[in-house]
Every structure is written in structure tokens, then in C-alpha cells.
Amino acid sequence: MTHQRVLSALCAVLIVIVMAARPAAAADSTASTDRTGHLAPGLGFGFLTSTEKNTILGFELHGDYFVNNEISVGPLLQLGTAADFTLVGLSAQVKYTFDLPSNPMVHPNAQLGVGFVHTDDHRNQTSVLVPFGGGVDVNFAKNAAMTATLLIDASGLHDDLFLSMFFGFKILI
């Protein structure tokens, strides 16, 4: 799967999510809440592409602590696996979450982080990891959201860049 096809697929999914959320947002204008001082743990499933083994199954865990209503910081753990290949990435992320006044249920975000990545195959490599990208959170309850995330992961491994695409959920506690 080429990078252009992956990006096109993500854009299509994001458009569908945003359009599906619009009628619900009009019905419930109280969906948005102040996030300052709250933790938003979450998880997602998806895939990592352009790795040494091409496209592999992916899983991510994150914990966003909101220092104000828009900016959060926290860890991101990315796991990828294939038959004889494992990728583990751990990074500290800074995320900016946008509020859309016209649709309080939809929250686009942009993020950047730094950490390390380790691959467990015949070479067992470890390198610096710089994940950057964005996504969208769509509230389905006052303190819960579905998430879609696309990250471009820069590293010093065999393939300098790989894409991570995850769909999941998170809660605000």
C-alpha cells in the first residue's frame, strides 16, 4: 500500500466521522467539556506501514494530561507485530487539540513527540523515534471519544519513515 493510498484512506475516514457527528452535535451542544487538569487515557488498533516488513498489525496506548484546555502531554506506546518481527516505540508527546465552535463534538488535533523505537528481528535495532501527525476525536458521550490518528514516524532504522494509523477510543477522567 503506497503512502498516497494510506493518506487518501485516512482523509476519507476522517470526513465520514466528521459528517456523521454533525447531526449529533446539533442535538447535544453540551458535549464539549473543559479538559484542563484531566487525564485522557486511550488505546487504538490499526497498522504500521512502510516498516521493514511492509504493513504490520499495530496497537497503541496513550495518556494525555491536559495542562490547559488545548495542550496535553503524555506517553505514547506503539506496538507492531508480524510473524517474525516486532516493533516497539515509546515516546513523550505534546498534543494540541482544537475545539470547533460549530461542532463541539469533533476535536481535531496535531501532535509531536520524541522517544525511541526498537525492532526485534534478526538485527535487533534501537533508534531515536520522532512521531508527528494528527487526528480527530469525536465525542460519543460527555467524557468519551472515538479516535482516528495518523502519525509519520521518523527514525534511524532501515526504513527512515513509517506510517502509523490507529482507530480507537479514549476517556476523560
Contact map, one row per residue, 1 for C-alpha under 8 A:
11101100000000000000000000000000000000000000000010000010000000000000000000000000000000000000000000000000000000000000000000000000000000000000000000000000000000000000000000000
11111100000000000000000000000000000000000000000000000000000000000000000000000000000000000000000000000000000000000000000000000000000000000000000000000000000000000000000000000
11111110000000000000000000000000000000000000000000000000000000000000000000000000000000000000000000000000000000000000000000000000000000000000000000000000000000000010000000000
01111111000000000000000000000000000000000000000000000000000000000000000000000000000000000000000000000000000000000000000000000000000000000000000000000000000000000000000000000
11111111100000000000000000000000000000000000000000000000000000000000000000000000000000000000000000000000000000000000000000000000000000000000000000000000000000000000000000000
11111111110000000000000000000000000000000000000000000000000000000000000000000000000000000000000000000000000000000000000000000000000000000000000000000000000000000000000000000
00111111111000000000000000000000000000000000000000000000000000000000000000000000000000000000000000000000000000000000000000000000000000000000000000000000000000000000000000000
00011111111100000000000000000000000000000000000000000000000000000000000000000000000000000000000000000000000000000000000000000000000000000000000000000000000000000000000000000
00001111111110000000000000000000000000000000000000000000000000000000000000000000000000000000000000000000000000000000000000000000000000000000000000000000000000000000000000000
00000111111111000000000000000000000000000000000000000000000000000000000000000000000000000000000000000000000000000000000000000000000000000000000000000100000000000000100000000
00000011111111100000000000000000000000000000000000000000000000000000000000000000000000000000000000000000000000000000000000000000000000000000000000000000000000000000000000000
00000001111111110000000000000000000000000000000000000000000000000000000000000000000000000000000000000000000000000000000000000000000000000000000000000000000000000000000000000
00000000111111111000000000000000000000000000000000000000000000000000000000000000000000000000000000000000000000000000000000000000000000000000000000000000000000000000000000000
00000000011111111100000000000000000000000000000000000000000000000000000000000000000000000000000000000000000000000000000000000000000000010000000000010000000000000000000000000
00000000001111111110000000000000000000000000000000000000000000000000000000000000000000000000000000000000000000000000000000000000000000000000000000000000000000000000000000000
00000000000111111111000000000000000000000000000000000000000000000000000000000000000000000000000000000000000000000000000000000000000000000000000000000000000000000000000000000
00000000000011111111100000000000000000000000000000000000000000000000000000000000000000000000000000000000000000000000000000000000000000000100000000000000000000000000000000000
00000000000001111111110000000000000000000000000000000000000000000000000000000000000000000000000000000000010000000000000000000000000000000100000000000000000000000000000000000
00000000000000111111111000000000000000000000000000000000000000000000000000000000000000000000000000000000000000000000000000000000000000000000000000000000000000000000000000000
00000000000000011111111100000000000000000000000000000000000000000000000000000000000000000000000000000000000000000000000000000000000000000000000000000000000000000000000000000
00000000000000001111111110000000000000000000000000000000000000000000000000000000000000000000000000000000110000000000000000000000000000000100000000000000000000000000000000000
00000000000000000111111111000000000000000000000000000000000000000000000000000000000000000000000000000010000000000000000000000000000000000000000000000000000000000000000000000
00000000000000000011111111100000000000000000000000000000000000000000000000000000000000000000000000000000000000000000000000000000000000000000000000000000000000000000000000000
00000000000000000001111111110000000000000000000000000000000000000000000000000000000000000000000000000000000000000000000000000000000000000000000000000000000000000000000000000
00000000000000000000111111111010000000000000000000000000000000000000000000000000000000000000000000000011100000000000000000000000000000000000000000000000000000000000000000000
00000000000000000000011111111000000000000000000000000000000000000000000000000000000000000000000000000010000000000000000000000000000000000000000000000000000000000000000000000
00000000000000000000001111111000000000000000000000000000000000000000000000000000000000000000000000000000000000000000000000000000000000000000000000000000000000000000000000000
00000000000000000000000111111110000000000000000000000000000000000000000000000000000000000000000000000000000000000000000000000000000000000000000000000000000000000000000000000
00000000000000000000000011111111000000000000000000000000000000000000000000000000000000000000000000000001000000000000000000000000000000000000000000000000000000000000000000000
00000000000000000000000000011111100000000000000000000000000000000000000000000000000000000000000000000001000000000000000000000000000000000000010000000000000000000000000000000
00000000000000000000000010011111100000000000000000000000000000000000000000000000000000000000000000000001100000000000000000000000000000000010110000000000000000000000000000000
00000000000000000000000000001111110000000000000000000000000000000000000000000000000000000000000000000001100000000000000000000000000000000000010000000000000000000000000000000
00000000000000000000000000000111111000000000000000000000000000000000000000000000000000000000000000000000000000000000000000000000000000000000011000000000000000000000000000000
00000000000000000000000000000001111100000000000000000000000000000000100000000000000000000000000000000000000000000000000000000000000000000000000000000000000000000000000000000
00000000000000000000000000000000111111000000000000000000000000000101110000000000000000000000000000000000000000000000000000000000000000000000000000000000000000000000000000010
00000000000000000000000000000000011111000000000000000000000000000111100000000000000000000000000000000000000000000000000000000000000000000000000000000000000000000000000000000
00000000000000000000000000000000001111100000000000000000000000001111000000000000000000000000000000000000000000000000000000000000000000000000000000000000000000000000000000000
00000000000000000000000000000000001111110000000000000000000000001100000000000000000000000000000000000000000000000000000000000000000000000000000000000000000000000000000000011
00000000000000000000000000000000000011111000000000000000000000111100000000000000000000000000000000000000000000000000000000000000000000000000000000000000000000000000000000011
00000000000000000000000000000000000001111100000000000000000000111100000000000000000000000000000000000000000000000000000000000000000000000000000000000000000000000000000001111
00000000000000000000000000000000000000111110000000000000000011110000000000000000000000000000000000000000000000000000000000000000000000000000000000000000000000000000000001110
00000000000000000000000000000000000000011111000000000000000011100000000000000000000000000000000000000000000000000000000000000000000000000000000000000000000000000000000111100
00000000000000000000000000000000000000001111100000000000001111000000000000000000000000000000000000000000000000000000000000000000000000000000000000000000000000000000000111000
00000000000000000000000000000000000000000111110000000000001110000000000000000000000000000000000000000000000000000000000000000000000000000000000000100000000000000000011110000
00000000000000000000000000000000000000000011111000000000111100000000000000000000000000000000000000000000000000000000000000000000000000000000000000000000000000000000011100000
00000000000000000000000000000000000000000001111100000000111000000000000000000000000000000000000000000000000000000000000000000000000000000000000000000000000000000001111000000
00000000000000000000000000000000000000000000111110000011111000000000000000000001000000000000000000000000000000000000000000000000000000000000000000000000000000000001110000000
00000000000000000000000000000000000000000000011111100011110000000000000000000001000000000000000000000000000000000000000000000000000000000000000000000000000000000111100000000
10000000000000000000000000000000000000000000001111100111000000000000000000000000000000000000000000000000000000000000000000000000000000000000000000000000000000000111000000000
00000000000000000000000000000000000000000000000111111110000000000000000000000000000000000000000000000000000000000000000000000000000000000000000000000000000000101110000000000
00000000000000000000000000000000000000000000000111111111000000000000000000000000000000000000000000000000000000000000000000000000000000000000000000000000000000101100000000000
00000000000000000000000000000000000000000000000001111100000000000000000000000000000000000000000000000000000000000000000000000000000000000000000000000000000001100000000000000
00000000000000000000000000000000000000000000000001111111000000000000000000000000010010000000000000000000000000000000000000000000000000000000000000000000000000000000000000000
00000000000000000000000000000000000000000000000011111111000000000000000000000000000000000000000000000000000000000000000000000000000000000000000000000000000000000000000000000
10000000000000000000000000000000000000000000001111101111100000000000000000000000000000000000000000000000000000000000000000000000000000000000000000000000000000000000000000000
00000000000000000000000000000000000000000000001110101111110000000000000000000001110000000000000000000000000000000000000000000000000000000000000000000000000000000000000000000
00000000000000000000000000000000000000000000111100000011111000000000000000000001110000000000000000000000000000000000000000000000000000000000000000000000000000000000000000000
00000000000000000000000000000000000000000000111100000001111100000000000000000111100000000000000000000000000000000000000000000000000000000000000000000000000000000001010000000
00000000000000000000000000000000000000000011111000000000111110000000000000000111000000000000000000000000000000000000000000000000000000000000000000000000000000000000010000000
00000000000000000000000000000000000000000011100000000000011111000000000000011110000000000000000000000000000000000000000000000000000000000000000000000000000000000000010000000
00000000000000000000000000000000000000001111000000000000001111100000000000011100000000000000000000000000000000000000000000000000000000000000000000000000000000000000000000000
00000000000000000000000000000000000000001110000000000000000111110000000001111000000000000000000000000000000000000000000000000000000000000000000000000000000000000000000000000
00000000000000000000000000000000000000111100000000000000000011111000000011110000000000000000000000000000000000000000000000000000000000000000000000000000000000000000000000000
00000000000000000000000000000000000000111000000000000000000001111100000111100000000000000000001000000000000000000000000000000000000000000000000000000000000000000000000000000
00000000000000000000000000000000000011110000000000000000000000111110000111000000000000000000000000000000000000000000000000000000000000000000000000000000000000000000000000000
00000000000000000000000000000000001111110000000000000000000000011111111110000000000000000000000000000000000000000000000000000000000000000000000000000000000000000000000000000
00000000000000000000000000000000000110000000000000000000000000001111111110000000000000000000000000000000000000000000000000000000000000000000000000000000000000000000000000000
00000000000000000000000000000000001110000000000000000000000000000111111100000000000000000000000000000000000000000000000000000000000000000000000000000000000000000000000000000
00000000000000000000000000000000011100000000000000000000000000000111111000000000000000000000000010000000000000000000000000000000000000000000000000000000000000000000000000000
00000000000000000000000000000000001000000000000000000000000000000111111100000000000000000000001111100000000000000000000000000000000000000000000000000000000000000000000000000
00000000000000000000000000000000000000000000000000000000000000000111111110000000000000000000011110000000000000000000000000000000000000000000000000000000000000000000000000000
00000000000000000000000000000000000000000000000000000000000000011111011111000000000000000000011110000000000000000000000000000000000000000000000000000000000000000000000000000
00000000000000000000000000000000000000000000000000000000000000111110001111100000000000000001111000000000000000000000000000000000000000000000000000000000000000000000000000000
00000000000000000000000000000000000000000000000000000000000001111000000111110000000000000001110000000000000000000000000000000000000000000000000000000000000000000000000000000
00000000000000000000000000000000000000000000000000000000000001110000000011111000000000000111100000000000000000000000000000000000000000000000000000000000000000000000000000000
00000000000000000000000000000000000000000000000000000000000111100000000001111100000000001111100000000000000000000000000000000000000000000000000000000000000000000000000000000
00000000000000000000000000000000000000000000000000000000000111000000000000111110000000011110000000000000000000000000000000000000000000000000000000000000000000000000000000000
00000000000000000000000000000000000000000000000000000000011110000000000000011111000000111100000000000000000000000000000000000000000000000000000000000000000000000000000000000
00000000000000000000000000000000000000000000000000000000011100000000000000001111100001111000000000000000000000000000000000000000000000000000000000000000000000000000000000000
00000000000000000000000000000000000000000000001100000001111000000000000000000111110001110000000000000000000000000000000000000000000000000000000000000000000000000000000000000
00000000000000000000000000000000000000000000000000000001110000000000000000000011111111100000000000000000000000000000000000000000000000000000000000000000000000000000000000000
00000000000000000000000000000000000000000000000000001001100000000000000000000001111111000000000000000000000000000000000000000000000000000000000000000000000000000000000000000
00000000000000000000000000000000000000000000000000000000000000000000000000000000111110000000000000000000000000000000000000000000000000000000000000000000000000000000000000000
00000000000000000000000000000000000000000000000000000000000000000000000000000000111111000000000000000000000000000000000010000000000000000000000000000000000000000000000000000
00000000000000000000000000000000000000000000000000001000000000000000000000000000111111100000000000000000000000000000001110000000000000000000000000000000000000000000000000000
00000000000000000000000000000000000000000000000000000000000000000000000000000011110111110000000000000000000000000000001110000000000000000000000000000000000000000000000000000
00000000000000000000000000000000000000000000000000000000000000000000000000000111100011111000000000000000000000000000111100000000000000000000000000000000000000000000000000000
00000000000000000000000000000000000000000000000000000000000000000000000000001111000001111100000000000000000000000000111000000000000000000000000000000000000000000000000000000
00000000000000000000000000000000000000000000000000000000000000000000000000011110000000111110000000000000000000000011110000000000100000000000000000000000000000000000000000000
00000000000000000000000000000000000000000000000000000000000000000000000000111100000000011111000000000000000000000011100000000000100000000000000000000000000000000000000000000
00000000000000000000000000000000000000000000000000000000000000000000000000111000000000001111100000000000000000001111000000000000111000000000000000000000000000000000000000000
00000000000000000000000000000000000000000000000000000000000000000000000011110000000000000111110000000000000000001110000000000000000000000000000000000000000000000000000000000
00000000000000000000000000000000000000000000000000000000000000000000000011110000000000000011111000000000000000111100000000000000000000000000000000000000000000000000000000000
00000000000000000000000000000000000000000000000000000000000000000000001111000000000000000001111100000000000000111000000000000000000000000000000000000000000000000000000000000
00000000000000000000000000000000000000000000000000000000000000010000011110000000000000000000111110000000000011110000000000000000000000000000000000000000000000000000000000000
00000000000000000000000000000000000000000000000000000000000000000000011100000000000000000000011111000000000011100000000000000000000000000000000000000000000000000000000000000
00000000000000000000000000000000000000000000000000000000000000000000111100000000000000000000001111100000001111000000000000000000000000000000000000000000000000000000000000000
00000000000000000000000000000000000000000000000000000000000000000000010000000000000000000000000111110000001110000000000000000000000000000000000000000000000000000000000000000
00000000000000000000000000000000000000000000000000000000000000000000010000000000000000000000000011111001011100000000000000000000000000000000000000000000000000000000000000000
00000000000000000000000000000000000000000000000000000000000000000000000000000000000000000000000001111111011000000000000000000000000000000000000000000000000000000000000000000
00000000000000000000000000000000000000000000000000000000000000000000000000000000000000000000000000111111000000000000000000000000000000000000000000000000000000000000000000000
00000000000000000000000000000000000000000000000000000000000000000000000000000000000000000000000000011111000000000000000000000000000000000000000000000000000000000000000000000
00000000000000000000010011000000000000000000000000000000000000000000000000000000000000000000000000011111110000000000000000000000000000000000000000000000000000000000000000000
00000000000000000000000010001111000000000000000000000000000000000000000000000000000000000000000000111111111000000000000000000000000000000000000000000000000000000000000000000
00000000000000000000100010000011000000000000000000000000000000000000000000000000000000000000000000000011111000000000000000000000000000000111000000000000000000000000000000000
00000000000000000100100000000000000000000000000000000000000000000000000000000000000000000000000000110011111100000000000000000000000000011110000000000000000000000000000000000
00000000000000000000000000000000000000000000000000000000000000000000000000000000000000000000000011110001111110000000000000000000000000011100000000000000000000000000000000000
00000000000000000000000000000000000000000000000000000000000000000000000000000000000000000000000011100000011111000000000000000000000001111000000000000000000000000000000000000
00000000000000000000000000000000000000000000000000000000000000000000000000000000000000000000001111000000001111100000000000000000000001111000000000000000000000000000000000000
00000000000000000000000000000000000000000000000000000000000000000000000000000000000000000000001110000000000111110000000000000000000111100000000000000000000000000000000000000
00000000000000000000000000000000000000000000000000000000000000000000000000000000000000000000111100000000000011111000000000000000000111000000000000000000000000000000000000000
00000000000000000000000000000000000000000000000000000000000000000000000000000000000000000000111000000000000001111100000000000000011110000000000000000000000000000000000000000
00000000000000000000000000000000000000000000000000000000000000000000000000000000000000000011110000000000000000111110000000000000011100000000000000000000000000000000000000000
00000000000000000000000000000000000000000000000000000000000000000000000000000000000000000011100000000000000000011111000000000001111000000000000000000000000000000000000000000
00000000000000000000000000000000000000000000000000000000000000000000000000000000000000001111000000000000000000001111100000000001110000000000000000000000000000000000000000000
00000000000000000000000000000000000000000000000000000000000000000000000000000000000000001110000000000000000000000111110000000111110000000000000000000000000000000000000000000
00000000000000000000000000000000000000000000000000000000000000000000000000000000000000111100000000000000000000000011111000000111100000000000000000000000001000000000000000000
00000000000000000000000000000000000000000000000000000000000000000000000000000000000000111000000000000000000000000001111100011110000000000000000000000000000000000000000000000
00000000000000000000000000000000000000000000000000000000000000000000000000000000000011110000000000000000000000000000111110111100000000000000000000000000000000000000000000000
00000000000000000000000000000000000000000000000000000000000000000000000000000000000011100000000000000000000000000000011111111000000000000000000000000000000000000000000000000
00000000000000000000000000000000000000000000000000000000000000000000000000000000000111000000000000000000000000000000001111110000000000000000000000000000000000000000000000000
00000000000000000000000000000000000000000000000000000000000000000000000000000000000000000000000000000000000000000000000111110000000000000000000000000000000000000000000000000
00000000000000000000000000000000000000000000000000000000000000000000000000000000000000000000000000000000000000000000001111111000000000000000000000000000000000000000000000000
00000000000000000000000000000000000000000000000000000000000000000000000000000000000000000000000000000000000000000000011111111100000000000000000000000000000000000000000000000
00000000000000000000000000000000000000000000000000000000000000000000000000000000000000000000000000000000000000000000011100111110000000000000000000000000000010000000000000000
00000000000000000000000000000000000000000000000000000000000000000000000000000000000000000000000000000000000000000001111000011111000000000000000000000000000010000000000000000
00000000000000000000000000000000000000000000000000000000000000000000000000000000000000000000000000000000000000000001110000001111100000000000000000000000001110000000000000000
00000000000000000000000000000000000000000000000000000000000000000000000000000000000000000000000000000000000000000111100000000111110000000000000000000000001100000000000000000
00000000000000000000000000000000000000000000000000000000000000000000000000000000000000001110000000000000000000000111100000000011111000000000000000000000111100000000000000000
00000000000000000000000000000000000000000000000000000000000000000000000000000000000000000010000000000000000000011111000000000001111100000000000000000000111000000000000000000
00000000000000000000000000000000000000000000000000000000000000000000000000000000000000000010000000000000000000011100000000000000111110000000000000000011110000000000000000000
00000000000000000000000000000000000000000000000000000000000000000000000000000000000000000000000000000000000001111000000000000000011111000000000000000011100000000000000000000
00000000000000000000000000000000000000000000000000000000000000000000000000000000000000000000000000000000000001110000000000000000001111100000000000001111000000000000000000000
00000000000000000000000000000000000000000000000000000000000000000000000000000000000000000000000000000000000111100000000000000000000111110000000000001110000000000000000000000
00000000000000000000000000000000000000000000000000000000000000000000000000000000000000000000000000000000000111000000000000000000000011111000000000111100000000000000000000000
00000000000001000000000000000000000000000000000000000000000000000000000000000000000000000000000000000000011110000000000000000000000001111100000000111000000000000000000000000
00000000000000000000000000000000000000000000000000000000000000000000000000000000000000000000000000000000011110000000000000000000000000111110000011110000000000000000000000000
00000000000000001100100000000000000000000000000000000000000000000000000000000000000000000000000000000000111000000000000000000000000000011111000011100000000000000000000000000
00000000000000000000000000000010000000000000000000000000000000000000000000000000000000000000000000000000110000000000000000000000000000001111111111000000000000000000000000000
00000000000000000000000000000000000000000000000000000000000000000000000000000000000000000000000000000000100000000000000000000000000000000111110111000000000000000000000000000
00000000000000000000000000000010000000000000000000000000000000000000000000000000000000000000000000000000000000000000000000000000000000000011111110000000000000000000000000000
00000000000000000000000000000111100000000000000000000000000000000000000000000000000000000000000000000000000000000000000000000000000000000011111100000000000000000000000000000
00000000000000000000000000000000100000000000000000000000000000000000000000000000000000000000000000000000000000000000000000000000000000000010111110000000000000000000000000111
00000000000000000000000000000000000000000000000000000000000000000000000000000000000000000000000000000000000000000000000000000000000000000011111111000000000000000000000011110
00000000000000000000000000000000000000000000000000000000000000000000000000000000000000000000000000000000000000000000000000000000000000001111101111100000000000000000000011100
00000000000000000000000000000000000000000000000000000000000000000000000000000000000000000000000000000000000000000000000000000000000000001111000111110000000000000000001111000
00000000000000000000000000000000000000000001000000000000000000000000000000000000000000000000000000000000000000000000000000000000000000111100000011111000000000000000011111000
00000000000001000000000000000000000000000000000000000000000000000000000000000000000000000000000000000000000000000000000000000000000000111000000001111100000000000000111100000
00000000000000000000000000000000000000000000000000000000000000000000000000000000000000000000000000000000000000000000000000000000000011110000000000111110000000000001111000000
00000000010000000000000000000000000000000000000000000000000000000000000000000000000000000000000000000000000000000000000000000000000011100000000000011111000000000011110000000
00000000000000000000000000000000000000000000000000000000000000000000000000000000000000000000000000000000000000000000000000000000001111000000000000001111100000000011100000000
00000000000000000000000000000000000000000000000000000000000000000000000000000000000000000000000000000000000000000000000000000000001110000000000000000111110000001111000000000
00000000000000000000000000000000000000000000000000000000000000000000000000000000000000000000000000000000000000000000000000000000111100000000000000000011111000001111000000000
00000000000000000000000000000000000000000000000000000000000000000000000000000000000000000000000000000000000000000000000000000000111000000000000000000001111100011100000000000
00000000000000000000000000000000000000000000000000000000000000000000000000000000000000000000000000000000000000000000100000000011110000000000000000000000111110111000000000000
00000000000000000000000000000000000000000000000000000000000000000000000000000000000000000000000000000000000000000000000000000011100000000000000000000000011111110000000000000
00000000000000000000000000000000000000000000000000000000000000000000000000000000000000000000000000000000000000000000000000001110000000000000000000000000001111110000000000000
00000000000000000000000000000000000000000000000000010000000000000000000000000000000000000000000000000000000000000000000000000000000000000000000000000000000111110000000000000
00000000000000000000000000000000000000000000000001110000000000000000000000000000000000000000000000000000000000000000000000000000000000000000000000000000001111111100000000000
00000000000000000000000000000000000000000000000000000000000000000000000000000000000000000000000000000000000000000000000000000000000000000000000000000000011111111100000000000
00000000000000000000000000000000000000000000000001100000000000000000000000000000000000000000000000000000000000000000000000000000000000000000000000000001111000111110000000000
00000000000000000000000000000000000000000000000111100000000000000000000000000000000000000000000000000000000000000000000000000000000000000000000000000001110000111111000000000
00100000000000000000000000000000000000000000000111000000000000000000000000000000000000000000000000000000000000000000000000000000000000000000000000000111100000001111100000000
00000000000000000000000000000000000000000000011110000000010000000000000000000000000000000000000000000000000000000000000000000000000000000000000000001111100000000111110000000
00000000010000000000000000000000000000000000011100000000000000000000000000000000000000000000000000000000000000000000000000000000000000000000000000011110000000000011111000000
00000000000000000000000000000000000000000001111000000000011100000000000000000000000000000000000000000000000000000000000000000000000000000000000000111100000000000001111100000
00000000000000000000000000000000000000000001110000000000000000000000000000000000000000000000000000000000000000000000000000000000000000000000000001111000000000000000111110000
00000000000000000000000000000000000000000111100000000000000000000000000000000000000000000000000000000000000000000000000000000000000000000000000001110000000000000000011111000
00000000000000000000000000000000000000000111000000000000000000000000000000000000000000000000000000000000000000000000000000000000000000000000000111100000000000000000001111100
00000000000000000000000000000000000000011110000000000000000000000000000000000000000000000000000000000000000000000000000000000000000000000000000111100000000000000000000111110
00000000000000000000000000000000000000011100000000000000000000000000000000000000000000000000000000000000000000000000000000000000000000000000001110000000000000000000000011111
00000000000000000000000000000000001001111000000000000000000000000000000000000000000000000000000000000000000000000000000000000000000000000000001100000000000000000000000001111
00000000000000000000000000000000000001110000000000000000000000000000000000000000000000000000000000000000000000000000000000000000000000000000001000000000000000000000000000111
